[in-house]
Amino acid sequence: MSRARLTLDNQVFSGTQRYTQRSASYERRTVQRVEQGSMGARQRSSLQVVRRTSEKHCRKPVFMDIKPPSPALSVHQRNHIKPRLTQQPATIQPRPARSKRRNQRLRRVLHRQNMLYAGAIVVFGLGLYAGLGGLRANKQVAVQVEALQTQAVQGATDEGNTDETVPPSTEKPAPSVVRAYSVAPVNPRYIDIPKLNVHARILSMGVDEHNELKAPRGIYDAGWYNASSRPGENGAMLVDGHSGIGGTRGIFHDLTKLTSGDAITIERGDGQVFTYSVVDVKVLDVAQVDMSALLVSADTSRPGLSLITCAGNQVPGTFNLTQRVVVRAVR
């Protein structure tokens, strides 16, 4: 730091208010320098300024400590002085924890909604696929039902027998074969007569070239005339069966034991069961039987059922009998 004496003409006093002219009472005073020896970091100079003894001014001496101009900084000092920012840099304030939790809940809700939408789309796709598969299956079932119906009608000749010189079969079908028997959904499948302990298959029958009704080949099966009514339809469905051969009894051997009000049930191919109640039981000679009357219900206002089987004495040279047992029932 320069130790030169500071006078009022020095530039550090520029701009300060002072007398431009010295009065006659002005006296120059000696300058006393005060050093802060113990600090060592900065030295300051003090000036003992003008003492004015004029009557117009203060009579007491006035002392002013005038801070000298800052000396020029060295290169090392300029490099280590940090500039003072006039504007604080923008800082990113952390989001409050509440806002973070709210965002997490919102993300969870959106995730659940997206999962629900995805699940709904998958279910809709599966339902559409199942619906199309069901339509295809229904078409296949319809084709199969039509084929079964055609087969049931056309296959009657293979199951029936009108040759009086050929005895019926006495072979009893296995229970598993009876259970596995199937027909078209609307055709009769089984006949049950609880009073006679009868449960048998119903085979579809037709007529031969002489317009005679065919009978089943076995004595443990019944035959449905496929030109008559189906179960539950108007008119009467006609079912025939064997009473037996020799000492072996057939399913219709005891039809004469039925009385008015006894129950007869017919099960269709689709599992639906129709129950008929016996109206009358008749034993007629072969010549007295009116087959066309058996196709009409005993009560025309209700669906009917007609059963017929052989009875009486054996015709010589044949396996035919001289009489017929006719049972009529209504639903």
C-alpha positions as CSV (number, residue, x, y, z in Angstrom):
1,M,0.0,0.0,0.0
2,S,1.3,3.5,-0.9
3,R,2.4,5.5,2.0
4,A,2.2,8.9,0.3
5,R,0.5,11.7,2.1
6,L,-3.2,12.3,1.3
7,T,-4.3,15.8,0.8
8,L,-7.6,17.3,0.1
9,D,-6.6,17.6,-3.5
10,N,-6.4,13.8,-3.8
11,Q,-9.0,12.0,-6.1
12,V,-10.5,10.1,-3.2
13,F,-12.1,13.3,-2.1
14,S,-13.6,14.0,-5.5
15,G,-17.4,14.6,-5.3
16,T,-17.3,15.4,-1.6
17,Q,-18.5,18.7,-0.2
18,R,-15.7,20.9,0.8
19,Y,-14.7,24.5,0.7
20,T,-13.3,25.5,-2.7
21,Q,-11.4,28.4,-1.2
22,R,-9.4,28.4,2.0
23,S,-10.2,30.9,4.6
24,A,-7.7,33.1,6.2
25,S,-7.9,31.0,9.4
26,Y,-7.0,27.8,7.6
27,E,-4.0,26.1,9.1
28,R,-2.3,23.0,7.7
29,R,-2.1,20.2,10.1
30,T,0.2,17.3,10.2
31,V,-1.0,13.9,9.1
32,Q,-1.0,11.1,11.5
33,R,-0.9,7.5,10.2
34,V,-2.5,4.8,12.1
35,E,-1.5,1.2,11.3
36,Q,-3.2,-2.0,12.5
37,G,-0.1,-3.9,13.0
38,S,-1.5,-6.9,14.7
39,M,-4.1,-7.7,12.0
40,G,-1.6,-7.8,9.1
41,A,-4.3,-8.4,6.5
42,R,-5.2,-4.8,5.7
43,Q,-3.7,-1.4,6.6
44,R,-5.7,1.6,6.8
45,S,-4.8,5.3,6.8
46,S,-6.5,8.0,8.7
47,L,-6.3,11.6,8.1
48,Q,-6.7,14.3,10.5
49,V,-8.4,16.9,8.6
50,V,-9.0,20.6,8.7
51,R,-9.6,22.3,11.9
52,R,-11.5,25.4,11.3
53,T,-11.4,28.1,13.9
54,S,-13.8,30.4,12.2
55,E,-16.6,31.6,14.3
56,K,-19.0,30.5,11.8
57,H,-17.9,26.9,12.1
58,C,-17.6,24.3,14.9
59,R,-14.9,25.3,17.3
60,K,-14.1,21.7,18.3
61,P,-11.8,19.8,16.1
62,V,-13.4,17.3,13.7
63,F,-11.7,14.1,12.8
64,M,-12.7,12.0,9.8
65,D,-11.5,8.5,9.1
66,I,-11.3,8.3,5.3
67,K,-10.9,4.9,3.8
68,P,-8.3,4.9,1.1
69,P,-9.0,3.5,-2.3
70,S,-8.7,-0.2,-2.7
71,P,-5.4,-1.1,-4.1
72,A,-5.2,-3.0,-7.4
73,L,-5.7,-6.7,-6.9
74,S,-3.1,-9.1,-8.0
75,V,-3.6,-11.8,-10.6
76,H,-3.7,-14.5,-7.8
77,Q,-6.4,-12.6,-5.9
78,R,-8.5,-12.0,-9.0
79,N,-8.4,-15.7,-9.8
80,H,-9.5,-16.7,-6.3
81,I,-12.3,-14.2,-5.9
82,K,-15.7,-15.8,-6.5
83,P,-18.0,-13.5,-8.5
84,R,-21.2,-12.4,-6.7
85,L,-24.3,-13.6,-8.5
86,T,-26.9,-10.9,-9.0
87,Q,-29.6,-13.6,-9.5
88,Q,-29.7,-16.9,-7.8
89,P,-29.8,-19.9,-10.2
90,A,-33.1,-21.6,-10.6
91,T,-33.3,-24.7,-8.4
92,I,-35.6,-27.7,-8.9
93,Q,-37.8,-28.0,-5.9
94,P,-38.5,-31.7,-5.0
95,R,-42.1,-32.7,-5.3
96,P,-44.0,-33.2,-2.1
97,A,-44.5,-36.7,-0.9
98,R,-48.3,-36.3,-1.1
99,S,-48.1,-35.5,-4.8
100,K,-45.9,-38.6,-5.4
101,R,-48.4,-40.8,-3.6
102,R,-51.2,-39.4,-5.6
103,N,-49.4,-40.1,-8.8
104,Q,-48.7,-43.7,-7.7
105,R,-52.4,-44.3,-6.9
106,L,-53.4,-42.8,-10.3
107,R,-50.9,-45.2,-12.1
108,R,-52.3,-48.2,-10.1
109,V,-55.9,-47.2,-11.1
110,L,-55.0,-46.8,-14.8
111,H,-53.1,-50.2,-14.6
112,R,-56.2,-51.9,-13.2
113,Q,-58.4,-50.3,-15.8
114,N,-56.1,-51.5,-18.6
115,M,-56.2,-55.0,-17.2
116,L,-60.0,-55.0,-17.1
117,Y,-60.2,-53.8,-20.7
118,A,-57.7,-56.5,-21.7
119,G,-59.7,-59.1,-19.8
120,A,-63.0,-58.0,-21.4
121,I,-61.4,-58.2,-24.9
122,V,-60.1,-61.7,-24.2
123,V,-63.5,-62.9,-22.8
124,F,-65.3,-61.4,-25.8
125,G,-62.9,-63.1,-28.2
126,L,-63.4,-66.4,-26.4
127,G,-67.2,-66.0,-26.5
128,L,-67.1,-65.2,-30.2
129,Y,-65.0,-68.2,-30.8
130,A,-67.3,-70.5,-28.8
131,G,-70.3,-69.1,-30.5
132,L,-68.9,-69.9,-33.9
133,G,-67.9,-73.3,-32.7
134,G,-71.4,-73.8,-31.4
135,L,-72.9,-72.9,-34.8
136,R,-70.6,-75.4,-36.5
137,A,-71.5,-78.0,-33.9
138,N,-75.2,-77.4,-34.4
139,K,-74.9,-77.8,-38.1
140,Q,-73.0,-81.1,-37.6
141,V,-75.7,-82.3,-35.2
142,A,-78.4,-81.4,-37.6
143,V,-76.7,-83.4,-40.3
144,Q,-76.2,-86.4,-38.0
145,V,-79.9,-86.3,-36.8
146,E,-81.0,-86.3,-40.4
147,A,-78.7,-89.2,-41.2
148,L,-80.0,-91.1,-38.2
149,Q,-83.6,-90.5,-39.2
150,T,-82.9,-91.7,-42.7
151,Q,-81.0,-94.7,-41.4
152,A,-83.9,-95.5,-38.9
153,V,-86.4,-95.6,-41.7
154,Q,-84.3,-97.3,-44.3
155,G,-82.9,-99.8,-41.8
156,A,-86.3,-101.2,-40.8
157,T,-86.1,-104.0,-43.3
158,D,-82.8,-105.2,-41.8
159,E,-84.4,-105.4,-38.3
160,G,-87.9,-106.7,-39.1
161,N,-89.2,-110.1,-40.0
162,T,-92.5,-111.2,-41.5
163,D,-91.5,-114.8,-42.5
164,E,-93.8,-117.0,-40.4
165,T,-91.6,-120.0,-41.0
166,V,-88.5,-118.4,-39.3
167,P,-88.7,-118.3,-35.5
168,P,-87.7,-115.1,-33.6
169,S,-84.4,-115.0,-31.8
170,T,-84.4,-115.7,-28.1
171,E,-80.9,-114.2,-27.6
172,K,-81.1,-111.5,-24.9
173,P,-79.1,-108.3,-25.6
174,A,-76.5,-107.4,-23.0
175,P,-77.4,-104.5,-20.7
176,S,-74.5,-102.5,-22.0
177,V,-75.9,-102.9,-25.5
178,V,-79.3,-101.7,-24.4
179,R,-77.8,-98.7,-22.6
180,A,-75.7,-97.7,-25.6
181,Y,-78.7,-97.9,-28.0
182,S,-79.5,-94.5,-29.6
183,V,-82.0,-93.1,-32.1
184,A,-82.9,-89.8,-33.6
185,P,-84.0,-87.2,-30.9
186,V,-87.7,-87.3,-31.8
187,N,-88.0,-91.1,-32.3
188,P,-89.0,-93.5,-29.5
189,R,-86.0,-95.2,-27.9
190,Y,-87.2,-97.2,-24.9
191,I,-90.6,-98.6,-23.6
192,D,-91.2,-99.2,-19.9
193,I,-94.2,-101.0,-18.4
194,P,-93.6,-100.9,-14.6
195,K,-96.4,-103.3,-13.8
196,L,-94.9,-106.0,-16.0
197,N,-91.3,-105.1,-15.2
198,V,-90.6,-104.4,-18.9
199,H,-87.8,-102.3,-20.2
200,A,-86.8,-102.8,-23.8
201,R,-85.4,-101.1,-26.9
202,I,-87.8,-99.8,-29.6
203,L,-86.6,-100.5,-33.1
204,S,-88.0,-98.8,-36.1
205,M,-90.2,-101.1,-38.3
206,G,-91.8,-100.8,-41.6
207,V,-94.0,-103.1,-43.8
208,D,-93.1,-105.8,-46.3
209,E,-94.2,-106.1,-49.9
210,H,-97.6,-107.5,-48.7
211,N,-98.2,-104.4,-46.6
212,E,-97.8,-106.5,-43.4
213,L,-96.2,-104.9,-40.4
214,K,-92.8,-106.3,-39.6
215,A,-91.9,-107.6,-36.1
216,P,-88.5,-107.4,-34.4
217,R,-86.2,-110.3,-34.9
218,G,-85.7,-110.8,-31.1
219,I,-88.3,-111.4,-28.5
220,Y,-86.7,-108.9,-26.1
221,D,-87.1,-105.9,-28.4
222,A,-90.2,-103.8,-29.4
223,G,-90.9,-102.4,-32.9
224,W,-92.3,-99.0,-33.7
225,Y,-94.2,-98.6,-37.0
226,N,-92.3,-95.6,-38.4
227,A,-95.3,-94.4,-40.4
228,S,-97.3,-93.9,-37.2
229,S,-97.1,-91.0,-34.8
230,R,-94.1,-90.2,-32.7
231,P,-94.2,-89.8,-28.9
232,G,-96.4,-86.9,-27.9
233,E,-97.8,-86.3,-31.4
234,N,-101.5,-86.3,-32.3
235,G,-102.8,-89.7,-33.4
236,A,-101.4,-92.9,-32.0
237,M,-98.0,-94.5,-32.2
238,L,-98.1,-98.2,-32.9
239,V,-95.7,-100.6,-31.1
240,D,-95.5,-104.4,-31.6
241,G,-93.6,-107.1,-29.9
242,H,-93.4,-110.8,-29.4
243,S,-95.2,-112.7,-26.6
244,G,-92.6,-115.5,-26.7
245,I,-91.5,-118.6,-28.4
246,G,-91.8,-122.1,-27.0
247,G,-91.2,-121.8,-23.3
248,T,-89.4,-118.5,-23.5
249,R,-91.4,-115.4,-22.7
250,G,-91.1,-112.2,-24.7
251,I,-91.5,-108.7,-23.5
252,F,-95.3,-108.6,-24.3
253,H,-96.2,-112.0,-22.9
254,D,-98.3,-110.5,-20.0
255,L,-100.1,-107.7,-21.8
256,T,-103.4,-109.2,-20.8
257,K,-102.5,-108.5,-17.1
258,L,-102.8,-104.7,-17.8
259,T,-105.9,-102.9,-16.6
260,S,-107.4,-99.5,-17.1
261,G,-105.2,-96.8,-15.6
262,D,-101.9,-98.7,-15.7
263,A,-98.9,-96.6,-16.8
264,I,-96.7,-97.1,-19.9
265,T,-93.8,-94.8,-20.6
266,I,-92.0,-94.0,-23.8
267,E,-88.6,-92.3,-23.8
268,R,-87.5,-90.4,-26.9
269,G,-84.0,-90.3,-28.3
270,D,-83.4,-86.8,-26.7
271,G,-84.3,-88.3,-23.2
272,Q,-87.8,-86.8,-22.9
273,V,-90.3,-89.2,-21.3
274,F,-94.0,-89.5,-22.2
275,T,-96.4,-91.3,-19.9
276,Y,-99.5,-93.0,-21.2
277,S,-102.4,-94.4,-19.3
278,V,-104.1,-97.7,-20.3
279,V,-107.7,-97.2,-21.6
280,D,-108.6,-100.8,-22.6
281,V,-107.1,-104.3,-23.3
282,K,-108.7,-106.6,-25.9
283,V,-108.0,-110.1,-27.2
284,L,-109.1,-110.4,-30.9
285,D,-108.8,-113.0,-33.6
286,V,-106.5,-112.1,-36.4
287,A,-109.4,-111.4,-38.8
288,Q,-111.0,-109.0,-36.3
289,V,-107.9,-106.7,-36.0
290,D,-108.3,-103.3,-37.8
291,M,-104.7,-102.0,-38.1
292,S,-105.9,-98.6,-39.4
293,A,-107.9,-98.1,-36.2
294,L,-104.7,-98.7,-34.1
295,L,-103.3,-95.6,-35.8
296,V,-106.0,-93.4,-34.2
297,S,-105.9,-92.4,-30.6
298,A,-108.6,-93.8,-28.3
299,D,-109.2,-90.2,-27.3
300,T,-108.8,-88.0,-30.4
301,S,-108.2,-85.0,-28.3
302,R,-105.1,-86.6,-26.7
303,P,-102.0,-88.3,-28.1
304,G,-102.4,-92.1,-28.1
305,L,-100.4,-95.3,-27.9
306,S,-101.3,-98.8,-29.3
307,L,-99.6,-102.1,-28.4
308,I,-100.1,-105.3,-30.2
309,T,-98.7,-108.9,-29.8
310,C,-99.5,-112.5,-30.7
311,A,-101.7,-114.8,-28.6
312,G,-103.7,-118.0,-28.9
313,N,-102.7,-121.2,-30.6
314,Q,-99.9,-121.9,-33.0
315,V,-100.9,-122.1,-36.6
316,P,-99.7,-125.5,-37.9
317,G,-96.5,-125.3,-40.0
318,T,-95.7,-121.8,-38.9
319,F,-94.6,-119.9,-35.8
320,N,-97.6,-117.6,-36.1
321,L,-100.5,-117.6,-33.5
322,T,-104.2,-117.3,-34.1
323,Q,-105.0,-114.3,-31.9
324,R,-103.8,-110.8,-31.1
325,V,-103.7,-108.8,-27.8
326,V,-104.4,-105.1,-28.4
327,V,-103.7,-102.4,-25.7
328,R,-104.8,-98.8,-26.2
329,A,-103.6,-96.0,-24.0
330,V,-103.7,-92.2,-24.1
331,R,-101.4,-89.5,-22.7
